[in-house]
Amino acid sequence: MKFLDEKLVKVGLEAENAQDAIKAAGNLLFQEDLIESSYIEAMVNAYEENGPYFVLAPHIAIPHARPEDGVKEASVSLIQLKEPVVFGHASNDPVQLVFGLGASSSDEHLTLLQKLTTLLNNASNVEGLTNATSYKEIKKIIEMER
């Protein structure tokens, strides 16, 4: 399981729209051979077909797709956007933190969501992740929650 490892986090990334942000989060997982490219397409398709259902809290999106869409290993990436992007959610837009989630089973999905929930339930963690300027700062926040 890979959870916000250094190669899975990008700080200050620019995205034109929600699809770009989702693809960027997915590409980090793909570059580390944790998912197949089809999984990125499935995440974008899920957004386009179902709307911003994964914008779960103010400024936070957790795009994902089904395990059979190409997950190789349970993993979570993070794209911290330089400028927030509108995903179309009535109350949680705009989004600045995009966590790409890949799980190959329901149990892994729950485990990863629990780790993310623990991290994101603390408002100071969310503020720190939003304002971080380096992976080193993000790593400190993650390690405090372990």
C-alpha positions in Angstrom: 0.0 0.0 0.0 1.3 3.4 -1.0 -0.1 6.4 0.9 1.1 9.8 -0.1 4.7 8.8 -0.7 7.0 11.5 -2.1 6.6 10.4 -5.7 2.8 10.5 -5.3 2.6 14.1 -4.2 2.8 17.3 -6.3 2.7 20.7 -4.8 1.6 23.9 -6.6 0.3 22.2 -9.7 -1.8 24.1 -12.2 -4.9 22.6 -13.7 -7.4 24.2 -16.1 -10.4 22.2 -15.0 -11.6 19.3 -12.9 -10.7 16.8 -15.6 -7.1 18.0 -15.7 -6.8 17.8 -11.9 -8.2 14.2 -11.9 -5.8 13.2 -14.7 -2.9 14.7 -12.8 -3.7 12.8 -9.6 -4.1 9.6 -11.7 -0.9 10.1 -13.6 1.1 10.1 -10.4 -0.3 6.7 -9.6 0.3 5.5 -13.2 3.9 6.7 -13.2 4.6 4.6 -10.2 3.0 1.5 -11.8 0.2 1.4 -9.2 -2.6 1.6 -11.8 -3.2 1.1 -15.5 -3.9 4.1 -17.7 -7.5 2.8 -18.1 -8.0 3.7 -14.4 -7.4 7.4 -15.1 -9.9 7.3 -17.9 -12.4 5.5 -15.6 -12.0 8.3 -13.0 -12.6 11.0 -15.5 -15.6 9.1 -16.9 -17.1 8.6 -13.4 -16.8 12.4 -12.9 -18.4 13.2 -16.2 -21.2 10.7 -15.8 -22.0 11.1 -12.1 -20.8 14.6 -11.3 -18.7 15.7 -8.3 -19.9 13.0 -5.9 -16.3 12.6 -4.7 -15.9 16.3 -3.6 -16.4 15.1 0.0 -15.5 18.2 2.0 -14.8 21.9 1.3 -11.9 22.2 -1.2 -11.2 18.4 -1.2 -11.8 15.9 -4.0 -11.1 12.2 -3.8 -11.6 10.9 -7.4 -11.6 7.1 -7.8 -13.0 4.3 -10.0 -13.8 0.7 -9.6 -10.9 -1.8 -8.8 -11.5 -3.7 -12.0 -10.8 -0.5 -14.0 -7.1 -1.1 -13.5 -5.8 -0.9 -10.0 -2.5 -2.8 -9.4 -1.8 -1.8 -5.8 -3.7 0.2 -3.2 -2.5 3.7 -3.3 -3.3 7.4 -2.7 -1.8 10.4 -4.5 -2.2 14.1 -3.8 -2.3 17.0 -6.2 -2.2 20.4 -4.4 -3.4 22.9 -6.9 -1.8 26.3 -7.2 -5.2 27.8 -7.9 -8.5 26.1 -6.9 -10.6 24.5 -9.6 -14.4 24.3 -9.8 -15.7 20.8 -9.9 -19.4 21.7 -9.8 -20.2 20.9 -6.2 -22.8 23.1 -4.7 -21.2 23.6 -1.3 -17.6 22.3 -1.4 -16.2 24.1 -4.5 -13.6 25.2 -5.4 -11.2 22.3 -4.9 -7.6 22.7 -4.1 -6.6 19.3 -2.8 -7.1 16.3 -5.1 -6.4 12.9 -3.7 -6.3 10.1 -6.3 -7.4 6.9 -4.7 -6.8 3.4 -6.2 -8.0 0.3 -4.3 -8.1 -3.2 -5.6 -10.7 -4.4 -3.1 -13.5 -3.1 -0.8 -11.4 -3.6 2.2 -8.5 -1.6 0.8 -10.9 1.1 -0.2 -12.2 1.4 3.3 -8.6 1.3 4.8 -7.5 4.1 2.5 -10.6 6.2 3.2 -10.1 5.7 6.9 -6.5 7.0 6.6 -7.6 10.0 4.6 -10.5 10.7 7.0 -8.1 10.7 10.0 -5.8 13.1 8.1 -8.5 15.4 6.8 -10.8 15.5 9.9 -8.2 17.9 11.5 -8.8 21.4 10.1 -5.2 22.4 10.8 -4.0 19.4 8.7 -6.2 20.6 5.8 -4.8 24.1 6.1 -1.3 22.8 6.2 -1.7 20.6 3.2 -3.3 23.5 1.3 -0.5 26.0 2.2 2.5 23.6 2.0 5.2 24.6 -0.4 7.1 21.3 -0.4 6.7 17.6 0.1 8.8 17.9 3.3 6.0 20.0 4.9 3.3 17.6 3.7 5.3 14.6 5.1 5.4 16.2 8.6 1.6 16.5 8.6 1.1 12.9 7.4 3.6 11.6 10.1 1.8 13.5 12.9 -1.4 11.5 12.1 0.2 8.0 12.1 
